[in-house]
């Protein structure tokens, strides 16, 4: 499959799609058209403003429909446009607190924006519960958290259907069915890595608020969304009349149109893309495993036997530090990550990997390789060849990146 955009560094292979993906041409075209016809402020009452408002609301409806939300009737879901998934996570957690007291639970699977929002509530006096991960990397004992809730205040449970650090899925309902109607409980889901791969309609999940952003699946940067279930009360972080009173500021109509087109394409192509990327991920991991064995090095694929999303592979080679690997890989022409983009450069290991209780060399050496729609088999073969040379060079005390030839 041809790439949607040129490589970021000449012949460099881009394998950091879990951080950001190339903007799809179809999305760019939709945004360009909207820029010409829906450029006005959607809150303006004149004809141009009404056109922009119509385009904005059409995008909102298309996004809700594409991911399987309720779009009509008394239980209609709402979509609040935000600046990205980080703001959406914060609105879904801090906004749901609504000035109340209560208790909040989250785990090492969750993105740093979720953890930061949860910690802010703890600093305001909320009780905190750290949920452990089971041997598969999924959240354990969420039910016990709910069963132990006190009789007053609000409770917020944070979940991440696809972990951005490891790719490990937690598709099972985070709560038994009877807990969905718990009068005090709100479940917030960070679905940023899940929207492109989720086969379960979001209307069927137990979450009451759902955050995501289109730059993970070929859409524009600078916009995200929070789905809010019917009947759930959210306090705005930025007050104003826009977005049903849940977020002030002029709405970015062109970005919303691109958001809608990106999610529709991702959902329509999900089955084919999932099958193709699973094959490429397995090919990549197999080549690394063969080379590691031949060199007498230890290789660990984090979550190898767990249910994983097809686009993320987190691996560690014995004797190789993750920061050194990332720098050496970049010099060799491979773009990868040491964790989520928001934690780039952190001296601390991935919290989700650390929480699995794996050997120290895995925790401190794990790097994340992530694939996307524009990733080809040629990319995988070239990247694995270069990374094999990087791993060997580090393990033997000298860096000898592979020649950068296709």
WOKAKA-V549850 format. One record per residue. N is the residue number from 1. PHI is phi in degrees with one decimal (* if undefined). Layout:
n:N phi:PHI
n:N phi:PHI
This chain:
n:1 phi:*
n:2 phi:-71.8
n:3 phi:-71.0
n:4 phi:-79.5
n:5 phi:-149.3
n:6 phi:-65.0
n:7 phi:-60.9
n:8 phi:-67.6
n:9 phi:-138.8
n:10 phi:61.1
n:11 phi:-93.9
n:12 phi:-63.6
n:13 phi:-98.3
n:14 phi:-89.5
n:15 phi:-126.9
n:16 phi:-134.8
n:17 phi:-69.1
n:18 phi:-70.9
n:19 phi:-87.0
n:20 phi:-164.9
n:21 phi:-113.7
n:22 phi:-62.9
n:23 phi:-69.0
n:24 phi:-71.3
n:25 phi:-57.5
n:26 phi:-64.1
n:27 phi:-70.6
n:28 phi:-60.1
n:29 phi:-65.7
n:30 phi:-63.4
n:31 phi:-69.2
n:32 phi:-64.3
n:33 phi:-64.3
n:34 phi:-64.2
n:35 phi:-63.4
n:36 phi:-89.7
n:37 phi:-112.7
n:38 phi:-130.6
n:39 phi:-81.5
n:40 phi:-73.6
n:41 phi:-69.4
n:42 phi:-66.9
n:43 phi:-91.0
n:44 phi:-73.1
n:45 phi:-82.2
n:46 phi:-76.6
n:47 phi:-60.3
n:48 phi:-64.9
n:49 phi:-65.6
n:50 phi:-66.3
n:51 phi:-64.1
n:52 phi:-63.5
n:53 phi:-63.0
n:54 phi:-63.5
n:55 phi:-65.8
n:56 phi:-63.7
n:57 phi:-70.3
n:58 phi:-63.7
n:59 phi:-62.7
n:60 phi:-60.3
n:61 phi:-65.7
n:62 phi:-65.3
n:63 phi:-64.8
n:64 phi:-58.8
n:65 phi:-66.8
n:66 phi:-63.7
n:67 phi:-95.7
n:68 phi:80.9
n:69 phi:-92.9
n:70 phi:-76.8
n:71 phi:-111.2
n:72 phi:-154.7
n:73 phi:84.7
n:74 phi:-68.8
n:75 phi:-109.2
n:76 phi:-64.9
n:77 phi:-78.7
n:78 phi:-111.9
n:79 phi:-123.1
n:80 phi:-103.0
n:81 phi:-76.9
n:82 phi:-128.2
n:83 phi:-80.0
n:84 phi:166.4
n:85 phi:-70.4
n:86 phi:-61.0
n:87 phi:-66.1
n:88 phi:-62.6
n:89 phi:-62.3
n:90 phi:-66.6
n:91 phi:-64.3
n:92 phi:-71.5
n:93 phi:-101.0
n:94 phi:-68.4
n:95 phi:-63.6
n:96 phi:-72.4
n:97 phi:-65.5
n:98 phi:51.2
n:99 phi:74.0
n:100 phi:-89.3
n:101 phi:-104.4
n:102 phi:168.7
n:103 phi:-134.8
n:104 phi:-134.3
n:105 phi:-127.3
n:106 phi:-150.5
n:107 phi:-135.1
n:108 phi:-68.4
n:109 phi:-68.5
n:110 phi:-76.2
n:111 phi:-63.9
n:112 phi:-60.1
n:113 phi:-67.9
n:114 phi:-69.4
n:115 phi:-61.3
n:116 phi:-66.6
n:117 phi:-64.7
n:118 phi:-63.6
n:119 phi:-64.6
n:120 phi:-62.7
n:121 phi:-66.9
n:122 phi:-61.6
n:123 phi:-64.0
n:124 phi:-89.5
n:125 phi:110.5
n:126 phi:-71.5
n:127 phi:-78.5
n:128 phi:-113.7
n:129 phi:-129.4
n:130 phi:-93.8
n:131 phi:-85.1
n:132 phi:-75.6
n:133 phi:-101.1
n:134 phi:-83.3
n:135 phi:-66.3
n:136 phi:-89.2
n:137 phi:92.2
n:138 phi:-97.3
n:139 phi:-68.5
n:140 phi:-109.9
n:141 phi:62.9
n:142 phi:-64.1
n:143 phi:-60.7
n:144 phi:-66.4
n:145 phi:-61.3
n:146 phi:-68.7
n:147 phi:-62.3
n:148 phi:-92.4
n:149 phi:-63.8
n:150 phi:-71.0
n:151 phi:-81.1
n:152 phi:-126.6
n:153 phi:81.2
n:154 phi:-107.0
n:155 phi:-125.7
n:156 phi:-123.1
n:157 phi:-114.1
n:158 phi:-95.9
n:159 phi:-134.3
n:160 phi:-135.0
n:161 phi:-55.9
n:162 phi:-126.4
n:163 phi:-71.8
n:164 phi:-71.9
n:165 phi:-88.5
n:166 phi:-127.3
n:167 phi:80.8
n:168 phi:-70.4
n:169 phi:-91.7
n:170 phi:-136.5
n:171 phi:-74.0
n:172 phi:-59.4
n:173 phi:-55.3
n:174 phi:-68.5
n:175 phi:-136.7
n:176 phi:-59.5
n:177 phi:-55.6
n:178 phi:-67.1
n:179 phi:-80.4
n:180 phi:-60.0
n:181 phi:-93.0
n:182 phi:-57.9
n:183 phi:-65.6
n:184 phi:-109.1
n:185 phi:-95.1
n:186 phi:-122.8
n:187 phi:-102.3
n:188 phi:-105.4
n:189 phi:-114.9
n:190 phi:-90.2
n:191 phi:-98.8
n:192 phi:-57.0
n:193 phi:-90.9
n:194 phi:-101.3
n:195 phi:-57.4
n:196 phi:-72.0
n:197 phi:-126.5
n:198 phi:-75.6
n:199 phi:-92.9
n:200 phi:-88.1
n:201 phi:-57.7
n:202 phi:-67.1
n:203 phi:-66.3
n:204 phi:-93.1
n:205 phi:-83.7
n:206 phi:-80.2
n:207 phi:-67.7
n:208 phi:-99.0
n:209 phi:-131.6
n:210 phi:-136.9
n:211 phi:-107.9
n:212 phi:-166.4
n:213 phi:-150.8
n:214 phi:-79.6
n:215 phi:-71.3
n:216 phi:-86.0
n:217 phi:-142.8
n:218 phi:85.6
n:219 phi:-101.1
n:220 phi:-77.4
n:221 phi:-85.7
n:222 phi:89.5
n:223 phi:-146.3
n:224 phi:-147.5
n:225 phi:-151.6
n:226 phi:-125.2
n:227 phi:-83.1
n:228 phi:-121.3
n:229 phi:-66.1
n:230 phi:-56.8
n:231 phi:88.4
n:232 phi:-87.0
n:233 phi:-92.3
n:234 phi:-126.7
n:235 phi:-95.2
n:236 phi:-67.2
n:237 phi:-85.5
n:238 phi:-121.2
n:239 phi:-61.8
n:240 phi:164.7
n:241 phi:-78.0
n:242 phi:-73.1
n:243 phi:51.9
n:244 phi:59.1
n:245 phi:78.4
n:246 phi:-99.6
n:247 phi:-161.3
n:248 phi:-75.6
n:249 phi:117.3
n:250 phi:-63.5
n:251 phi:-72.0
n:252 phi:-85.1
n:253 phi:-58.7
n:254 phi:-62.3
n:255 phi:-65.8
n:256 phi:-64.4
n:257 phi:-63.8
n:258 phi:-64.8
n:259 phi:-56.0
n:260 phi:-63.1
n:261 phi:-64.3
n:262 phi:-64.0
n:263 phi:-70.3
n:264 phi:-64.4
n:265 phi:-64.9
n:266 phi:-61.4
n:267 phi:-68.8
n:268 phi:-63.4
n:269 phi:-100.3
n:270 phi:-57.4
n:271 phi:-62.2
n:272 phi:-66.7
n:273 phi:-66.6
n:274 phi:-60.7
n:275 phi:-63.7
n:276 phi:-68.4
n:277 phi:-71.6
n:278 phi:-61.2
n:279 phi:-63.8
n:280 phi:-67.4
n:281 phi:-63.0
n:282 phi:-65.7
n:283 phi:-63.0
n:284 phi:-59.9
n:285 phi:-66.2
n:286 phi:-65.0
n:287 phi:-65.2
n:288 phi:-66.0
n:289 phi:-63.7
n:290 phi:-63.4
n:291 phi:-67.5
n:292 phi:-63.0
n:293 phi:-62.5
n:294 phi:-65.4
n:295 phi:-91.8
n:296 phi:73.1
n:297 phi:-104.0
n:298 phi:-83.7
n:299 phi:-124.7
n:300 phi:-128.6
n:301 phi:-98.8
n:302 phi:-65.4
n:303 phi:75.4
n:304 phi:-52.3
n:305 phi:-97.8
n:306 phi:-91.9
n:307 phi:-73.3
n:308 phi:-122.7
n:309 phi:-68.8
n:310 phi:-73.9
n:311 phi:-99.3
n:312 phi:-126.4
n:313 phi:-131.5
n:314 phi:-108.2
n:315 phi:-130.2
n:316 phi:-138.9
n:317 phi:-115.9
n:318 phi:-58.5
n:319 phi:83.1
n:320 phi:-117.4
n:321 phi:-80.5
n:322 phi:-63.2
n:323 phi:-67.6
n:324 phi:-65.5
n:325 phi:-59.4
n:326 phi:-61.0
n:327 phi:-68.3
n:328 phi:-67.2
n:329 phi:-63.5
n:330 phi:-62.5
n:331 phi:-64.0
n:332 phi:-82.3
n:333 phi:94.6
n:334 phi:-130.6
n:335 phi:-93.5
n:336 phi:-136.3
n:337 phi:-135.9
n:338 phi:-95.2
n:339 phi:170.6
n:340 phi:-67.9
n:341 phi:-59.5
n:342 phi:-69.6
n:343 phi:-105.4
n:344 phi:-57.3
n:345 phi:87.2
n:346 phi:-66.5
n:347 phi:-81.8
n:348 phi:-89.7
n:349 phi:-68.9
n:350 phi:-57.8
n:351 phi:-59.1
n:352 phi:-67.2
n:353 phi:-68.8
n:354 phi:-61.8
n:355 phi:-72.7
n:356 phi:-82.9
n:357 phi:68.3
n:358 phi:-85.9
n:359 phi:-55.2
n:360 phi:-58.2
n:361 phi:-65.7
n:362 phi:-75.1
n:363 phi:-58.4
n:364 phi:-89.8
n:365 phi:-114.3
n:366 phi:-71.8
n:367 phi:-122.0
n:368 phi:-108.0
n:369 phi:-110.2
n:370 phi:-134.2
n:371 phi:-106.1
n:372 phi:-145.9
n:373 phi:-57.8
n:374 phi:-85.0
n:375 phi:-74.8
n:376 phi:-110.4
n:377 phi:-62.8
n:378 phi:-61.5
n:379 phi:-59.8
n:380 phi:-63.9
n:381 phi:-64.8
n:382 phi:-65.9
n:383 phi:-65.5
n:384 phi:-65.0
n:385 phi:-62.9
n:386 phi:-68.3
n:387 phi:-68.8
n:388 phi:-58.3
n:389 phi:-65.8
n:390 phi:-62.9
n:391 phi:-59.8
n:392 phi:-64.3
n:393 phi:-62.9
n:394 phi:-67.1
n:395 phi:-64.8
n:396 phi:-95.4
n:397 phi:89.6
n:398 phi:-147.7
n:399 phi:-90.8
n:400 phi:-135.6
n:401 phi:-57.9
n:402 phi:-66.4
n:403 phi:-57.2
n:404 phi:-88.9
n:405 phi:-123.4
n:406 phi:-81.5
